[in-house]
Amino acid sequence: MKIIVNVLFAISVCSLTVSDVNSLKILAVNPYQGKSHYFVFQPLLLDLAKRGHDVTSISYFPQKQPVKNFTDISLAGSVEILEDVFPIEKSYSSVLAMAIFLVTSGTDNCRVLLQNKEVQNLWKSKTKFDVILVEQFQSDCALGLAYELGAPVVGLTSHTPMTWHYDRFGMPLNPSYVPCLFFGGGTKPTLYQRIEAFFFNAYFNTLYNWYAQRTDQKTLSQYFDDVPPLEELGRQMKFYLTYKNPILFGSSLIPENVKEVAGYHVAVPKPLSGDLKKFIDEAEHGVIYISFGSMLRATSTPRDKLEAIISAVSELPQRIVFKWEEPNLPGNPKNIYVSNWLPQNDILAHPNVIAFYSHCGLLGTTEAIHHGVPVLGMPIFGDQPSNAAAVEESGLGVRIDITTLTKEELLSKFKIILDPGFRRKVKQISKAWHDRPMSAMDTAIYWIEYAVRNKDFNFRSPAADLPLYKYFNLDVLAIFTFIIYALIYVIRSVFSLRKTQSNKQSKKSKKA
């Protein structure tokens, strides 16, 4: 009898457990062809599928092998994939051009997305989803698609917020302390850097709102009749999962619907193999890893700067692993291992790797802080300057400007980050990075599932709905200004009247 009771109890527990598991139908829309962006999102989507959710992914990067609970809608072949395409060039003109590239590529992505037959089949067949994950980058077109599909939206980023995302969430974009995404002023900018940030924030926002949003709205109107303004749809997102963390970027004023989830793309490192393993294992004085990411072409480095880099690292006792798109470096230095592809996360996890010379892309920076590797940042474009500022302010590393780079300066910077005391501090920073209530992956998935469980609630900040004059209390200032001027007018009028009466009395007394 006791055995039967135990069996019944076990069955009831199992049935309760099964009933608590809610398999969600999830659509992920990642309509940007940048490979480094999808590298962030892919682990999250695969983990959602692994946990039993049914994931449909729209992207330019379909899975090479079938994955359980995972369906690809591939946009591959529609546009050129962005990998090793941008030259290493830093100037105001390149920032201005970057803004134009962002908005034009965004509107192109919108057209490609909506022209896709499989994507069209989603709304024509009235496919139902529990939640839609939308990349928040250079186009809000996918928000229109999500509106037509009628599911709650969670925004994803592979970076800190874009300048045009602050208003929709009611976040302050004050250049006095909020880092400008495209520049290196950080949280303590100089007067010049504040002017710089003020101008370029206005430039990027104007270009996005007046060109990208309007163009995407017109594109959507070719397919749908009732899509609300995209900016309004942006304000209706349930949550915005931004790829930042206060240990690296410091504290910031964010509302409850913005969650910091940086780090979920960092995988458990795999052992190295072959010549690379031998080269790193046998490094008596450690290894410096050099990589300028998947989008920059290292071979486009100006000749004089490349010579300065090679000359500097050739004098160091450490071995160098360099991501380089050609078979050899000029001069073929003996202490440098060269490859056009390298397992970056696995390399940074190796105990012999003691420094990372990087362009400060957020993926590599995140992997560096995860593994406790000091960073020498040389930002070029995009969010790299603000990431480099965060690297320096957090104590993770130091930065150098490619426009003024010399062999001597480079050696002095390496001397700082290779110091054992500096490296110990970086390990402490890494320890704090890992000290969280939940892992980055669990946190991201929790808020996605939370958005479905509580879809009738909205945690949008009241600041997101305020008109500009209320947000800055311009009406209050106007009233106080009016009162002050009115008081000044009354006081001046009283004194003027008294003076007039005094003059009249003086004239009367003289006549008498």
C-alpha positions in Angstrom: 0.0 0.0 0.0 2.8 2.4 1.0 4.5 1.7 -2.4 1.3 2.6 -4.3 1.0 5.8 -2.3 4.6 6.8 -3.1 4.1 6.0 -6.8 0.9 8.1 -6.9 2.7 11.0 -5.1 5.6 10.8 -7.6 3.2 10.9 -10.6 1.4 13.9 -9.1 4.7 15.8 -8.6 5.7 15.0 -12.2 2.4 16.1 -13.5 2.6 19.4 -11.6 6.2 20.0 -13.0 5.1 19.3 -16.5 2.1 21.7 -16.2 4.4 24.4 -14.9 6.5 24.2 -18.1 5.1 26.6 -20.6 6.5 26.2 -24.0 6.4 29.5 -25.8 6.2 30.2 -29.5 8.8 32.8 -30.1 9.7 34.8 -33.2 13.1 36.5 -33.4 13.7 39.2 -36.0 17.3 40.1 -36.6 17.3 42.0 -39.9 20.8 43.3 -39.9 23.6 41.6 -41.9 26.4 42.3 -39.3 27.9 39.0 -38.3 29.1 40.3 -34.9 25.6 41.3 -34.0 24.1 37.9 -34.6 27.0 36.3 -32.7 25.4 37.9 -29.6 21.8 36.8 -30.2 22.4 33.3 -31.5 23.4 31.8 -28.1 20.2 33.3 -26.5 17.9 31.9 -29.3 19.5 28.5 -29.1 19.2 28.4 -25.3 15.5 29.3 -25.6 15.1 26.4 -28.0 17.1 24.1 -25.7 14.7 25.0 -22.8 11.7 23.7 -24.9 10.5 26.9 -26.5 9.6 26.9 -30.2 11.9 29.5 -31.8 11.6 30.9 -35.4 14.5 33.1 -36.3 14.6 35.6 -39.2 18.2 36.5 -40.0 21.0 36.4 -42.5 22.7 33.6 -40.6 20.8 30.3 -40.6 22.0 27.3 -38.7 24.4 25.0 -40.5 22.8 22.0 -38.9 19.2 21.4 -37.9 18.4 22.3 -34.3 15.5 20.9 -32.3 12.7 23.5 -31.7 14.5 25.9 -34.0 13.3 27.1 -37.4 15.2 29.5 -39.7 13.7 32.0 -42.1 16.9 32.9 -44.0 17.5 36.3 -45.6 21.0 35.1 -46.7 21.9 36.1 -50.2 19.8 39.3 -50.2 22.6 41.6 -49.3 26.4 41.4 -48.7 27.3 40.1 -45.2 29.4 42.6 -43.3 32.7 40.9 -42.4 36.2 42.4 -42.7 34.8 45.2 -44.8 35.4 48.5 -42.9 38.8 50.2 -43.3 40.7 51.2 -40.2 40.1 54.9 -40.4 39.2 57.4 -37.7 37.8 60.9 -38.5 34.8 63.1 -38.3 34.0 62.3 -41.9 33.9 58.6 -41.1 31.4 59.3 -38.3 29.2 61.3 -40.6 29.4 58.6 -43.2 28.6 56.0 -40.5 25.3 57.7 -39.7 24.3 57.7 -43.4 25.3 54.0 -43.7 23.2 53.1 -40.6 20.0 54.7 -41.9 20.3 53.6 -45.5 21.2 50.0 -44.6 18.3 50.0 -42.1 15.8 51.0 -44.8 17.3 48.5 -47.2 16.9 45.8 -44.5 13.3 46.8 -44.1 12.6 46.2 -47.8 14.5 42.8 -47.8 12.6 41.7 -44.7 9.1 42.4 -46.0 9.8 41.1 -49.5 10.8 37.7 -48.2 8.1 35.1 -49.1 8.5 33.2 -45.9 8.1 36.3 -43.8 5.0 37.3 -45.8 3.6 33.9 -45.1 3.7 34.6 -41.4 1.2 37.4 -41.5 -0.8 36.0 -44.4 -1.3 32.7 -42.5 -2.0 34.7 -39.3 0.7 32.7 -37.5 0.4 33.3 -33.7 3.4 34.0 -31.5 3.6 34.4 -27.7 6.4 37.0 -27.9 8.5 38.6 -30.6 12.2 39.4 -30.1 13.2 42.4 -32.2 16.8 43.7 -32.7 17.0 47.3 -31.8 19.6 48.9 -34.0 19.2 50.9 -37.2 15.6 50.1 -38.2 12.2 49.8 -36.4 10.6 48.1 -39.4 10.3 44.8 -37.5 8.1 46.6 -35.0 5.6 47.1 -37.7 5.7 43.3 -38.5 5.3 42.5 -34.9 2.3 44.8 -34.6 0.6 42.9 -37.5 1.3 39.6 -35.8 -0.2 40.9 -32.6 2.3 39.7 -30.0 4.2 41.5 -27.2 7.7 42.7 -28.1 11.0 42.5 -26.3 13.8 44.5 -27.8 17.4 43.1 -28.0 20.6 44.9 -28.5 24.2 43.7 -29.0 25.5 47.1 -27.7 24.6 50.0 -25.4 21.5 52.0 -26.5 21.6 53.9 -29.7 21.1 57.7 -29.4 17.6 57.4 -30.9 16.4 54.9 -28.3 16.7 57.1 -25.2 13.5 59.1 -25.7 11.3 56.1 -26.3 12.3 54.7 -22.9 12.4 58.0 -21.0 16.2 57.6 -20.4 18.2 60.8 -20.1 20.6 61.6 -22.9 22.5 64.3 -21.1 26.0 64.7 -22.7 27.4 66.0 -19.3 27.5 62.4 -18.0 25.8 60.0 -20.5 28.4 58.6 -22.8 27.9 59.5 -26.5 27.9 56.1 -28.3 30.2 57.2 -31.1 32.8 59.1 -29.1 35.2 58.5 -26.2 34.2 61.2 -23.7 32.8 58.6 -21.3 31.0 59.7 -18.2 33.4 62.6 -17.5 33.7 64.4 -20.8 35.5 67.7 -21.3 33.7 70.8 -22.5 34.9 70.0 -26.1 33.6 66.5 -25.8 30.2 67.7 -24.5 29.9 70.0 -27.5 30.9 67.1 -29.7 28.3 64.8 -28.1 25.6 67.4 -28.2 26.1 68.0 -31.9 26.4 64.4 -33.0 23.5 63.2 -30.9 21.3 65.8 -32.6 22.7 64.8 -36.0 22.1 61.1 -35.6 18.7 61.5 -34.1 17.5 63.9 -36.8 18.8 61.7 -39.5 17.1 58.6 -38.0 13.8 60.2 -37.2 13.4 62.2 -40.4 14.8 59.7 -42.9 14.9 56.2 -41.5 11.6 56.2 -39.6 9.7 57.9 -42.4 11.1 55.7 -45.1 10.4 52.5 -43.2 6.8 53.7 -42.5 6.3 54.2 -46.2 7.7 50.7 -46.9 5.4 49.1 -44.3 2.4 51.0 -45.8 2.9 49.0 -49.0 2.1 45.8 -47.1 -0.1 46.9 -44.2 -2.9 49.5 -43.9 -2.9 50.2 -40.2 0.6 50.4 -38.8 0.9 53.1 -36.1 3.9 55.4 -36.0 7.0 53.3 -35.5 8.2 55.6 -32.6 5.0 54.9 -30.8 5.4 51.1 -31.3 8.9 51.5 -29.9 7.4 53.0 -26.7 5.1 50.0 -26.4 7.8 47.4 -26.1 7.5 45.4 -22.9 11.2 45.2 -22.2 14.5 46.4 -23.8 17.4 44.1 -23.0 20.5 46.1 -23.5 24.0 44.6 -23.7 25.6 46.4 -20.8 26.5 45.9 -17.2 27.3 48.5 -14.4 30.7 46.9 -13.7 31.9 47.9 -17.1 29.8 50.9 -17.9 29.0 52.3 -14.5 25.7 53.2 -13.0 23.0 54.9 -15.1 19.4 56.1 -14.8 17.3 53.5 -16.5 13.5 52.7 -16.1 12.1 49.4 -15.1 11.5 48.2 -18.7 15.2 48.4 -19.5 17.3 45.5 -18.3 21.1 45.1 -18.5 22.0 41.6 -19.5 25.5 41.8 -20.9 27.5 38.5 -21.1 25.1 35.8 -22.2 26.9 35.2 -25.5 30.1 34.1 -23.7 30.3 30.4 -24.1 32.1 27.8 -22.0 35.6 27.9 -23.5 36.9 24.9 -25.5 40.5 23.6 -25.3 42.8 24.9 -28.0 44.3 22.6 -30.5 47.1 22.2 -33.1 49.8 24.8 -33.7 47.9 27.5 -31.9 47.7 25.5 -28.7 51.4 24.7 -28.9 52.3 28.3 -29.5 50.3 29.6 -26.5 51.1 26.7 -24.1 54.9 27.2 -24.6 54.8 31.0 -24.1 57.2 31.4 -21.2 56.3 35.1 -20.6 52.6 34.9 -21.6 50.7 35.8 -24.8 49.2 39.1 -26.0 46.2 38.6 -28.3 45.6 41.2 -31.0 42.3 41.4 -32.9 40.4 44.2 -34.5 37.2 42.2 -34.8 35.1 40.7 -37.6 34.0 43.9 -39.3 37.3 45.9 -39.5 40.0 44.8 -42.0 43.2 44.6 -40.1 45.1 44.7 -43.4 43.8 48.3 -44.0 45.8 49.6 -41.0 47.9 52.6 -42.3 51.4 51.4 -43.1 53.1 53.7 -40.6 50.8 52.6 -37.8 51.2 48.9 -38.6 55.0 49.3 -38.5 54.7 51.0 -35.1 52.6 48.1 -33.8 54.9 45.4 -35.2 58.0 47.2 -34.0 56.6 47.6 -30.5 55.4 44.0 -30.0 58.6 42.6 -31.5 60.5 44.1 -28.5 58.2 42.5 -25.9 59.1 39.2 -24.3 55.6 37.9 -24.8 54.4 35.9 -27.8 51.7 37.6 -30.0 48.6 36.0 -31.6 47.4 38.3 -34.3 44.1 38.1 -36.3 45.3 39.1 -39.7 43.6 38.5 -43.1 46.8 37.7 -45.0 49.2 34.7 -44.7 52.0 36.9 -43.3 52.8 40.1 -41.6 55.4 42.5 -43.1 58.8 41.3 -41.9 57.5 38.0 -40.7 58.2 38.6 -37.0 59.1 35.3 -35.2 57.1 35.9 -32.0 53.8 36.5 -33.9 51.3 33.8 -34.8 49.0 35.0 -37.6 45.6 33.6 -38.7 42.6 35.1 -40.5 40.3 33.4 -38.0 40.9 32.6 -34.4 38.7 31.2 -31.6 38.7 34.4 -29.6 36.8 33.3 -26.5 38.9 30.1 -26.2 42.1 32.2 -26.5 41.1 34.8 -23.9 40.2 32.0 -21.5 43.7 30.5 -21.7 45.7 31.2 -18.6 48.8 32.2 -20.6 46.9 35.0 -22.4 47.7 38.1 -20.3 46.6 41.1 -22.5 44.2 41.9 -25.3 45.0 44.6 -27.9 41.6 45.3 -29.2 39.4 47.7 -31.2 37.0 47.6 -28.3 34.1 45.9 -30.0 31.6 45.0 -27.3 31.8 41.2 -27.9 35.5 41.1 -27.3 35.4 43.6 -24.5 32.7 41.4 -22.8 34.8 38.3 -23.2 37.9 40.1 -21.8 36.1 41.2 -18.6 34.5 37.7 -18.3 37.9 36.0 -18.4 39.8 38.8 -16.5 42.1 39.8 -19.3 43.5 43.5 -19.4 42.6 45.4 -22.5 44.6 47.9 -24.6 41.8 49.6 -26.5 42.3 51.2 -29.9 38.7 52.2 -31.0 38.0 53.1 -34.6 34.2 53.6 -35.2 30.7 52.8 -34.1 30.3 52.1 -30.4 34.0 51.3 -30.0 35.1 54.8 -28.7 32.4 54.7 -25.9 33.4 51.1 -25.1 37.0 52.1 -24.8 36.1 54.9 -22.5 34.3 52.4 -20.3 37.3 50.1 -20.4 39.5 52.9 -19.0 37.0 54.2 -16.5 36.2 50.7 -15.1 39.9 49.8 -14.7 39.7 47.0 -17.2 42.4 48.6 -19.4 43.8 51.7 -21.1 43.2 53.2 -24.5 45.3 54.6 -27.3 44.3 56.8 -30.3 45.3 55.3 -33.7 45.7 58.9 -35.1 48.5 59.6 -32.7 49.8 56.1 -32.2 53.6 55.6 -32.0 55.9 52.8 -31.1 56.9 54.5 -27.8 53.4 55.2 -26.7 52.3 51.7 -27.5 55.1 50.3 -25.4 54.2 52.6 -22.5 50.6 51.4 -22.6 51.6 47.8 -22.7 53.9 48.4 -19.7 50.8 49.6 -17.7 48.5 46.6 -18.5 51.2 44.0 -18.2 52.1 45.1 -14.7 51.2 42.3 -12.3 49.4 44.7 -10.0 47.2 46.0 -12.8 46.4 42.4 -13.9 45.3 41.5 -10.3 42.9 44.5 -10.2 41.4 43.3 -13.5 40.9 39.8 -12.0 38.9 41.6 -9.2 36.8 43.4 -11.7 36.1 40.1 -13.5 35.1 38.6 -10.2 32.6 41.4 -9.6 31.3 41.0 -13.2 30.4 37.4 -12.4 28.8 38.2 -9.0 25.1 38.4 -10.0 21.8 37.0 -8.7 21.4 35.1 -11.9 23.6 34.4 -14.9 23.3 36.8 -17.9 21.5 34.1 -19.9 19.0 33.3 -17.1 18.3 37.0 -16.6 17.6 37.6 -20.3 15.4 34.5 -20.6 13.6 35.4 -17.3 12.5 38.8 -18.7 11.4 37.4 -22.0 9.2 34.8 -20.2 8.0 37.5 -17.8 6.8 39.6 -20.7 4.5 36.8 -21.7 3.3 35.9 -18.3 2.5 39.5 -17.5 1.6 40.9 -21.0 -1.1 43.1 -19.6 1.4 45.2 -17.6 3.6 47.9 -18.9 6.6 49.3 -17.1 7.3 52.2 -19.4 8.7 55.2 -17.7 6.3 58.2 -17.5 9.2 60.3 -18.9 8.7 58.5 -22.2 5.3 60.0 -22.7 6.1 63.6 -21.7 6.3 66.3 -24.3 9.6 68.1 -24.4 8.4 71.3 -22.6 7.2 69.2 -19.6 10.3 66.9 -19.5 12.5 69.9 -19.1 10.0 71.9 -17.0 10.0 74.7 -19.5 6.4 75.7 -18.6 7.5 75.9 -14.9 10.5 78.0 -15.8 8.4 80.2 -18.0 6.0 80.9 -15.1 8.8 81.7 -12.7 10.5 83.8 -15.3 7.2 85.7 -15.8 6.8 86.2 -12.0 10.3 87.5 -11.6 10.0 89.9 -14.5 6.5 91.0 -13.2 8.0 91.6 -9.7 10.9 93.6 -11.3 8.4 95.6 -13.3 6.2 96.3 -10.3 9.3 97.3 -8.1 10.7 99.5 -10.9 7.2 101.1 -11.4 6.9 101.8 -7.7 10.3 103.4 -7.5 9.6 105.3 -10.7 6.3 106.6 -9.3 8.0 107.6 -6.0 10.7 109.4 -7.8 8.1 111.3 -9.9 6.2 112.3 -6.8 9.4 113.3 -5.1 10.4 115.5 -8.1 6.9 117.1 -8.1 7.1 117.9 -4.4 10.6 119.3 -4.8 9.4 121.7 -7.6 6.4 122.9 -5.4 8.7 123.6 -2.5 11.0 125.7 -4.7 8.1 127.7 -6.0 6.9 128.4 -2.5 
